[in-house]
Amino acid sequence: MAEDQATATLKTSTVEKQPETEAPRVMTTTKRMMVAIDESDSSFYALQWVIDHFSSLLMTTEAAGAEGDLLTVVHVQSPFYHFAAFPAGPGGATAVYASTAMIESVKKAQQETSAALLSRVLQMCRAKQIRAETLVLEGDAKDMICQAVEQMHVDLLVVGSRGLGKIKRAFLGSVSDYCAHHAKCPILIVRPPKEITS
């Protein structure tokens, strides 16, 4: 009988509920990755590199509600100046103003170029079922990319490298070089194979 009571006590103690504890909540934040593109093959190589190497991390079109990194592709149009100064005679310069029709024509061409670039971007992303947002800005590419990085709280900026030589880089400046020194986030510079830069 004493054994029966001991067994009953044992059974009772195992049936008692333990106080419920909530599982720790894991806060997941969506990370933002930005790829800067222009008309160059090297920038599209950088985008393809990101798609190939980060596709498992990026949000997919299939899992619309799933967590994942957000891909933003940014293209910066050069501003169109309404006038240009040309030397006209000894020591003088003449300003030539563009007509309204010319301004509209240039702006339309820029919009068409941007639309074609972004269409190509979205096709590349759709091929891997990656959701991407696109952004078109106007201004100096170096400054606008760095401003967008800061305003959008980008976690990683990816840019292509055209492989400019030292002299060209000194005169033309390098967007990737500038961003590496001024962007307020980590930056990945993707250098294309030799056959693309040639």
JOQUI-V964924 format. One record per residue. N is the residue number from 1. OMEGA is omega in degrees with one decimal (* if undefined). BURIAL is + if it has 9 or more other C-alpha atoms within 8 Angstrom, else -. D_FIRST is the distance of its C-alpha to the first C-alpha in Angstrom with 2 decimals. Layout:
BEGIN
N:OMEGA:BURIAL:D_FIRST + N:OMEGA:BURIAL:D_FIRST
END
This chain:
BEGIN
1:178.1:-:0.00 + 2:177.3:-:3.77 + 3:179.3:-:5.24 + 4:179.4:-:4.98 + 5:179.5:-:6.38 + 6:178.3:-:8.65 + 7:179.3:-:9.79 + 8:178.7:-:10.49 + 9:178.5:-:12.34 + 10:179.8:-:14.14 + 11:-178.9:-:15.20 + 12:-177.6:-:16.42 + 13:178.6:-:18.37 + 14:-178.9:-:20.07 + 15:-178.5:-:21.11 + 16:-178.7:-:22.80 + 17:173.6:-:26.53 + 18:177.2:-:28.65 + 19:-177.5:-:31.86 + 20:176.0:-:34.56 + 21:178.4:-:37.46 + 22:175.0:-:40.76 + 23:-180.0:-:42.25 + 24:179.6:-:45.34 + 25:178.3:-:48.43 + 26:179.3:-:51.01 + 27:177.0:-:54.51 + 28:178.0:-:56.81 + 29:178.1:-:60.47 + 30:178.1:-:63.10 + 31:-178.0:+:65.47 + 32:177.7:+:69.14 + 33:-179.5:+:71.33 + 34:174.4:+:75.10 + 35:178.1:+:77.66 + 36:179.8:+:81.34 + 37:170.0:+:83.74 + 38:-177.1:+:87.48 + 39:-173.5:-:89.85 + 40:176.1:-:89.37 + 41:-178.1:-:87.59 + 42:179.0:+:85.78 + 43:177.4:+:83.99 + 44:173.9:+:82.84 + 45:178.8:+:81.74 + 46:178.1:+:79.57 + 47:179.3:+:78.07 + 48:178.1:+:77.36 + 49:178.2:+:75.79 + 50:179.9:+:73.41 + 51:-178.1:+:72.54 + 52:-173.0:-:71.90 + 53:-177.9:-:69.89 + 54:-175.1:-:67.98 + 55:179.8:+:67.43 + 56:179.9:-:63.65 + 57:-173.6:-:63.56 + 58:177.1:+:65.99 + 59:178.7:+:65.18 + 60:178.8:+:65.77 + 61:-179.9:+:67.32 + 62:-176.7:-:64.40 + 63:-174.4:-:61.73 + 64:-178.0:-:63.53 + 65:-175.2:-:60.59 + 66:176.4:-:59.32 + 67:176.8:-:59.64 + 68:177.7:+:62.24 + 69:-179.3:+:65.28 + 70:179.6:+:68.30 + 71:175.4:+:71.59 + 72:177.7:+:74.76 + 73:-176.1:+:78.12 + 74:174.8:+:81.05 + 75:-179.2:+:84.76 + 76:176.2:+:87.43 + 77:175.1:+:90.89 + 78:178.0:-:93.85 + 79:177.4:-:95.61 + 80:179.5:-:99.00 + 81:-175.1:-:101.74 + 82:179.1:-:104.44 + 83:175.8:-:107.18 + 84:-179.8:-:108.14 + 85:179.1:-:110.72 + 86:175.4:-:113.30 + 87:179.7:+:116.06 + 88:178.8:-:119.33 + 89:-176.5:-:122.28 + 90:174.2:-:122.76 + 91:-177.7:-:120.08 + 92:176.4:-:118.89 + 93:-179.9:+:115.97 + 94:177.4:-:115.81 + 95:177.8:-:112.71 + 96:-179.0:-:112.31 + 97:179.6:-:110.15 + 98:177.8:-:108.33 + 99:179.1:-:109.08 + 100:179.6:-:106.46 + 101:179.6:-:106.53 + 102:179.2:-:105.89 + 103:179.9:+:102.98 + 104:179.5:-:101.38 + 105:179.8:-:101.98 + 106:179.2:+:100.32 + 107:179.0:+:97.32 + 108:178.0:-:96.91 + 109:178.0:-:97.09 + 110:179.3:+:94.43 + 111:178.6:-:92.13 + 112:177.6:-:92.66 + 113:179.0:-:91.94 + 114:179.6:+:88.73 + 115:178.9:-:87.64 + 116:178.5:-:88.31 + 117:-177.6:+:86.36 + 118:174.8:+:83.36 + 119:177.3:-:83.47 + 120:177.7:-:83.30 + 121:-177.3:+:80.37 + 122:176.0:+:78.39 + 123:179.0:-:79.10 + 124:-179.5:+:77.78 + 125:178.6:+:74.58 + 126:-179.6:+:74.12 + 127:177.9:-:74.43 + 128:179.8:-:71.18 + 129:178.7:+:69.71 + 130:175.7:+:69.81 + 131:-180.0:+:70.39 + 132:172.1:+:73.13 + 133:-178.4:-:75.07 + 134:-176.9:+:78.73 + 135:176.7:-:80.87 + 136:179.3:+:84.66 + 137:177.3:+:86.24 + 138:179.2:+:89.86 + 139:176.3:+:91.23 + 140:-173.3:+:91.25 + 141:-176.9:+:88.45 + 142:-177.2:+:87.36 + 143:-176.1:-:87.04 + 144:178.2:+:85.56 + 145:-179.9:+:82.80 + 146:177.0:+:81.81 + 147:179.7:-:81.89 + 148:177.9:-:79.72 + 149:-177.8:+:77.19 + 150:-177.4:+:76.92 + 151:-176.1:-:76.89 + 152:179.7:-:74.32 + 153:-178.8:-:72.03 + 154:-179.5:+:72.28 + 155:178.5:+:69.86 + 156:176.2:+:72.00 + 157:178.3:+:75.70 + 158:177.1:+:77.02 + 159:174.9:+:80.76 + 160:177.4:+:82.91 + 161:-179.8:+:85.48 + 162:-179.8:+:88.98 + 163:177.8:-:89.76 + 164:175.1:+:92.84 + 165:-177.3:-:94.85 + 166:-177.9:-:95.42 + 167:178.8:-:98.75 + 168:-179.4:+:97.58 + 169:179.8:+:94.45 + 170:-178.4:-:96.69 + 171:-175.8:-:99.00 + 172:-174.4:-:96.68 + 173:-179.0:+:93.49 + 174:179.2:-:90.15 + 175:-178.3:-:87.57 + 176:178.3:+:84.75 + 177:-179.1:-:86.15 + 178:-179.0:+:86.43 + 179:179.1:+:82.94 + 180:-178.4:-:81.48 + 181:-172.8:-:82.92 + 182:-178.8:-:82.50 + 183:-177.2:+:79.50 + 184:176.9:-:76.58 + 185:174.6:+:73.97 + 186:-179.0:-:73.47 + 187:177.5:+:76.13 + 188:178.5:-:76.18 + 189:-177.3:+:79.66 + 190:179.6:+:79.74 + 191:-179.2:+:82.71 + 192:175.8:+:83.82 + 193:-176.7:-:84.89 + 194:-175.0:-:88.56 + 195:178.0:-:89.70 + 196:-176.7:-:88.73 + 197:-178.0:+:90.48 + 198:*:-:93.68
END
